[in-house]
Amino acid sequence: MNYSKPPLTTFQQAELILSRGLEAERSDLVDVLEAISYYRLSGYLYPFRQENDLYVSGATLDKVLKIYSFDQKLLLCCLDAIEKVEVAIRTAIVYRFVHCYGPFGYLDYINLNNLSKEGHIEWLFRIKTETSRSKERFVQHFFRKYGENHEYLPLWMASEIMSFGSILTLYKGMNDDLKKEVAVNYSVPDKVFKSWLISINSVRNICAHHGRLWNRELGYKPLLPSLRKSPEWHTPVSIPNNRVFVILSILKYLVSLIKPESTWSDQLVSFLGENSDIDRSSMGFPEEWTELFLWK
């Protein structure tokens, strides 16, 4: 089937939305569409739509924009925690790898035998691309001094300009013993920890591209520690692993280990309290989430 919808002017987009029952001043709606775009706004309009494509009674532009504003602040809140987590985990992975294989050990496929040879080649190409784009002075200095003998940076330098996705590939490729050494710092099995890194990276990309997080179902669902070994993740209620609440819970857990003095979780709880009218079930919050030991 061919996609045949024509582009609409901002005024036509506003007319379409108003015809479906959204309560708004036409001029205000046009201004919003010019600033946000119809397609992006439609993600926040969707919860108000009925099966006949009309909006529920009482749906207003102000309500939609309140959710949109909440989501933008939620993205920033997540990015704040992810930055803390990413720097610490990046450091832990690289530290263990270079002490086992040396600064250029990552260039040898044998040292990353959980990657395919093709995957390793693609990863190195990505690192080289990231390096060539970097304007960091330490990169320029290294190649001026050592470029005659080295095509790649030592891993501790390369890791500073590698994307979190590239760091994740490094972790996936490491042998199982090294992965366990990293994961044990966070008191979770390496299989669980790897799933956390994948899901955090996915959410990081959503945040970085200003995507919608509030009511999104996660494409990659992280694993949780077992009930037997880690009851705090399951009692008095279980944490659903398909919405943003599980990511917030993972970030809270990791930040509390990495930076015990951080007030990030307090700020998050305060932010949620200030927006108590926002539907939390869409974010995967259980009704008794504050009773979870993890959140006490």
Secondary structure, 3 states (H helix, E strand, C coil): CCCCCCCCCHHHHHHHHHHCCCECCHHHHHHHHHHHCHHHHHHHHHHHECCCCCECCCCEHHHHHHHHHHHHHHHHHHHHHHHHHHHHHHHHHHHHHHHHHCCCHHHCHHHHCCCCHHHHHHHHHHHHHHHHHCCCHHHHHHHHHHCCCCCCCCHHHHHHHCCHHHHHHHHHHCCHHHHHHHHHCCCCCHHHHHHHHHHHHHHHHHHHCCCCCCCCCCCCCCCCCCCCCCHHHCCCCCCCCCCHHHHHHHHHHHHHHHCCCCCHHHHHHHHHHHCCCCCCHHHCCCCCHHHCHHHC
